[in-house]
Amino acid sequence: MNGSIQLIVFTLNEQRYALYLSVVERIFRIVETTPLPKAPKIVLGVVNVEGRIVPVLDIRKRFRLPERDVDLSDRLIIVRTSRYVVALAADTVTGVVERSEEEVVAAEKILPGLKYVDGVLKLEDGLVLIHDLDEFLSLDEEKTLEGALRSLT
């Protein structure tokens, strides 16, 4: 496929979202998180991933979705942005899709100023919002998180 993109598709409250596969390090079944004092409200806690302390973000809060208890079938998606590595808690990961870049509608065309969303992809069975993780944490949240993580060492 010329000009193709690969996306990992996941769900929250039965709504589908996607991330560019290039930012995903790994996916695994959710594990217990350790609370992180003084972290931003969006941080559920931290997990140890092969000796690395990784903050777990509650993206439900970012998207104003109803909170729910963690289920043993939930997944953690370890992702790296240009500035940090974080884990995102998801209900399920449904797989990888490959599409041409032309199939993605830029978020600016749908709703100018839409935060956290890079674009929208129409699949045969509905829409998928593609997220821009570099815009996911505000600068204040990043600084607060960095300070909270430093206090662990």
Sequence and secondary structure as in RCSB ss.txt:
>XXXX:A:sequence
MNGSIQLIVFTLNEQRYALYLSVVERIFRIVETTPLPKAPKIVLGVVNVEGRIVPVLDIRKRFRLPERDVDLSDR
LIIVRTSRYVVALAADTVTGVVERSEEEVVAAEKILPGLKYVDGVLKLEDGLVLIHDLDEFLSLDEEKTLEGALR
SLT
>XXXX:A:secstr
 TTEEEEEEEEETTEEEEEEGGGEEEEEE    B  TT  TTEEEEEEETTEEEEEE HHHHTT       TT E
EEEEE SS EEEEEESEEEEEEEEEGGGEEEHHHHSTT SSEEEEEEETTEEEEEE GGGTS HHHHHHHHHHHH
TT 
